Amino acid sequence: MKKYLIIILVIVFCQVSAHSQFLKNTSFALGLSTSQILGNNPAGKPIVSTGDADPAVIGGGFFGAQPGIDFRVTIPIDKELRWRIPIGLDYQFFSAKERIPTGKNLEVRLRHSLINVSPYVGISYVLQNLEMIKAKTYASLEARASFINNINYEREHDYLNSNDLDTTLHEISKSNATRYGGLMRVGVESFLFYPVQINASVGLSVMNLLGRDNARYELLTPTKFMEVQESFIWNLNFSIMFQYTF
């Protein structure tokens, strides 16, 4: 089997080498991405309420922008190089930590984390080709999948006067999940030095447009306490990437 696979790879490599135009104007980009939960979704609320103003739910604790790594290939599909197909993988790390003092001798620490592996494919259009400053602006519409995995929720009880009583509890009540959504993006590509560019963009996405499961309840919270359904998760997405164009 390995022999046949090597033969196929050699044939493909020879074909690509013989038709070098295959990669012409195709871009490969790698960089950092962030995803910030918008609106009133419980995933962006505290894990445990700390005041009367907080909702009486177990939130996800994911405040602010969550980091990620984005890899993208952009393939032009017309002679003017305006219409393009972006194909990529956004690997996002969601992490939350909270500390709750309980009296003089006990402190409770909460940790909640998960990973979202998000492959995507879309259509992109170059809005402006600013040749004088060697830059382009573009807009994209992407279809995305979200594979939620490595879910972890820990509750650590730290007794300040006695280490023997310290305990760590794992209270995961939700399994891995797969959802489908989309992202609208606008961005700019500018040459840093030939042939390397900086590709920076901002987008608005919905993580779970399709595939929601109300029996599992909210998508990015650790427990089902006081939950009745899975609500939409809107995100503000940023990325800044180094891009190489053939």
Secondary structure, 3 states (H helix, E strand, C coil): CHHHHHHHHHHHHHHHHHCHHHHCCCEEEEEEEEEEECCCCHHHCCCCCCCCCCCCCCCCCCCCEEEEEEEEEEEECCCCCCEEEEEEEEEEEEEEEEEEEECCCEEEEEEEEEEEEEEEEEEEEEEEEEHHHCEEEEEEEEEEEEEEEEEEEEEEEEECCCHHHCEEEECCCCCCEEEEEEEEEEEEEEEEECCEEEEEEEEEEEEEEECCCCCCCCCCCCCCCCCCCCCCCEEEEEEEEEEEEC
